[in-house]
Each structure stands twice: as C-alpha cells, then as structure tokens.
C-alpha cells in the first residue's frame, strides 16, 4: 500500500488530479443530465471533465520535464501548473469557475501543503470564485465551495481531517441547493456544478486517506440521509450513491438518461429565453483593462465570469451580440482561443443548433493564428496550440464535434500530440464519427496533407494521399537555446539559434538568417521541389525575401512559398517536399 502523504506535495497533487479526472469521467454523463442552471444545455459534466483534463495534463508535463529523475518537482510548480492548465482549458460556466477555484487554492498551496495551508486554500478558493462571478447566485457551486471552506475552517489537526471536513461540508451544502435556487427545486435536481466540485473534493479525500469516500446523500445537519429530500410538489432531490442524478425522479421530473425525446431537460419557463450566444476566450491583458472589460460585458449579457490574473485571463459570458463581446476583448487586450456557441429557443428551453452533418472534414492543430486562418480558408477546423499550451484530448474531441461531419481526418502536427490525438480519435469513434489519424509531426506536414485533400474521393483514398504528402515533407524549425546543453550537433550555449531537422538539433548558429540558410542547404542536399517557410510573429518579411533568394540561387528548380504563422513558438518553420 502506498504511503499516505502528510502534506500536499507535488506527487499528491498529481494523484489528486488523476483521481479527480477519473471521478468526473465516471459521473460526467449524470452531471450533464442534471444541468439546468444557468442554461439547460446538458454539458456541465463534460465541461468540468475537460477543464480538469487540461489541469492534469499540465501537471503531467511538469513531471515529464523534470530532469533529475530522483525526486519530484516542487509543490509550487505542480499546483501552479494545475491552476494554469485549468485556466487555459476551462470550458463553460462551470469549468471557468472550477479553474478559479483551483487557482485560489494554488496561490496558498504553493507556500505549503499541510493542514493549515489546505484550510486557508479552501477559503481562498471560495473567495476567488465568488469574486470572479459578476452576479453570484446562492444554490450554485459558489455556495458549495463556501460551505466546504467553512466546514474545514475549524479543522487543522491533520490533512485528512481538513480534507474530509471540506468534503462533508460540500455534500451537505449540495443537498440544500434545491432549497436555495428555485429552478433546481422545480426540476428536482441538485446543482450540477456543485456536484462536480463534490467529486473533485472526494478525490482529494481519497488522495490523503487512501480510501474513496462514501458518496451517499447528506442532510442539512450533515448526517447520512436515509431518504431523499422532498421539495416543491413532491420532486425528489439528493446525491445518491453511485451518482444517479436524483433518486426517483426518472418517473417524474427527470427522464431516464437525463433527456426527453425532444431535447435537453426542460426547465419551467421564467418568461425569458436568455441570451443567444455563449462567448469564451483567453485574454492577455493588464488588470486595469480587465476591470473595464468586466463592466462592459456585464452590460452586454449575463453569466459573466472572468478568472485568471498575472496577464492571462479566461472570459465567459452569455450575450445576444457575440461580436460585441469579442470586440470588447480586443479593446482590452489580445483575445484568442475564441469559442462562440449559439443557443436557439425551442419549446421553452435552450438547445444547441444542429445542422445536417457534412460527409467529411479535416481537423488540424496549428501553432499560430496565421496558419489557423490559412487552414480555415482551406475548409479545415482548427485547434491552436499556443506556446507551452498543447491542446488536451478533450479540445481535439470538441473540434471534431464542431467539424460536424460523418468522416474526419485528424492532423495533430506534433509528435508529442500522438497519444493525445489517438485518445481523441477513439473518443470520437465511440460517438459514431469515422476518424482517421494522419500522424503529422509538424505544421508544414499538415499543410502538405491539407493541400492534397479532396473530400469528393473515397475516404480511404483521401487518407492515403494525405498521409503520403505528409510523409514526403521533411520538416525543420529554428529555436532559441534556453541554457547550455549537449545536442547531436555539439554543445550549445544559452541564446544560440538551433536548427532542428526532423526533430533533432542539426545546426547551432549565432543568428536566425545564417542558421536558416544552413538548414535549408542541408535539407535541399537530399533533393526537393518546394520549400515552405512559416514566419513567426516577430520575424521581418525581409528574412523570407532573403531565404527565397538563397533558394533560387542554389536550386533553380525549387519553388518557395511563404506564410505568416502569427504568435508561434518557433521563429521559423521550414518544410521541403
């Protein structure tokens, strides 16, 4: 039996994230089924899962990057990665609030992981989440978080006592949510976001005690409930063992499986259909700009949640004018990973608009905005991989869903995304989509594959042609060395320009132009007909002109195409085919 942690060190944080992801995976569908507030769109469980998946992936990346192999990373590194991963991967209203809860905890746990710090972290998380919501509502995850922190406030004997008290307080608070929020009482369900938080805190208890907590319902007094709680008109509310939404409600308020034949769970009409769009984006901006942004977005719509800090923010709002919400972000700073979901009112409840699926689509991961625009113009659905922010499998699954096609070709464009893309493809297949994964290792290979894509030919034939085009494209990139290191080309110093060909360091240079010329010469020595150059955001056009002239002088039969990649990790990407 593994030794139980005396404090939340990096290994314990890693375990907690893993167990929480497993718990949300088990309960995702059932949490989706009880999602009635603020929009009855049946995706709270999925959004929480995808948010936590991004947090867990960020923690795993910290462990993977740790070079000594003898000890674990520092606790501060692990909790900050958890918070950052949740922030960049947050989905929906519930996921955005969960990201802020984790950020609030991380700010305290970075200084220590003992019982006293955990108690303070829970309080910090509850306060941070409440402050992030423009108009806090009781009976939601905010209430559950606050009650969890309050229950743990007087407990600091050991880590297990604090974690267990918080979990029990959260369960008791969750059972009371239908009494606090009328829409929950009418539907006969507990708050979906609050239930997700209970699952996350249950994983924390399992991390520090070695045993999964009992998941039965609790009464307001905190004792185990012997029967469901009855609310308005005899609806039944509780948090049952095993996680079914509400015991007995399948015969009354909530259909078996969570959805009626004509759409998601029907909420009583409150006389307002609500805004038409959900707008979400990441935003690079200063604190004072975000304060003004909050005011402007609050006037545009509702369900406003802005979380983050230190120059990076996650914005979530429901509005009728999606363009105005994005424009507000542009005025405040630099918005990206913009996602707009349209809601249509039908029969008194909100459902997502669904058109007839296309026959085939391509989903491609790109390293910057410039290539995203290029691939979108070519008809592909794009996922942007920001520097240090690789997409999680959930984000790729979401892109496959957005493509809305019976057949999808997935281009990950990064060797490190191989397993992530495979997991996404497998998940999409379980949803009835035929997915082919072309194992592209670089963006230039993806461009080559997309160039030969023909949706009118047979699926297998199309995949073979795209795979062949990608395989025939050698790839390279330039990078800046961060420290002295051994490479296949010798010892590099911090600040050196590295030329990586097919993933390995082949050239060490002093500047970008000279290194790029050397890389091109080595690649073209083996032959080629077309050179593709993808310039980073800060690289001048004169470099492309100079490299194009260099290729023309040494290789008369070779053509060169140039694209602007935007904000990407590498200053220059090169492809030769």
Order of alpha helices (4+ residues) and beta strands (2+ residues): alpha-alpha-alpha-alpha-alpha-alpha-alpha-alpha-alpha-beta-beta-beta-alpha-beta-beta-alpha-beta-beta-beta-alpha-beta-alpha-beta-alpha-beta-alpha-alpha-beta-beta-beta-beta-beta-alpha-beta-alpha-beta-beta
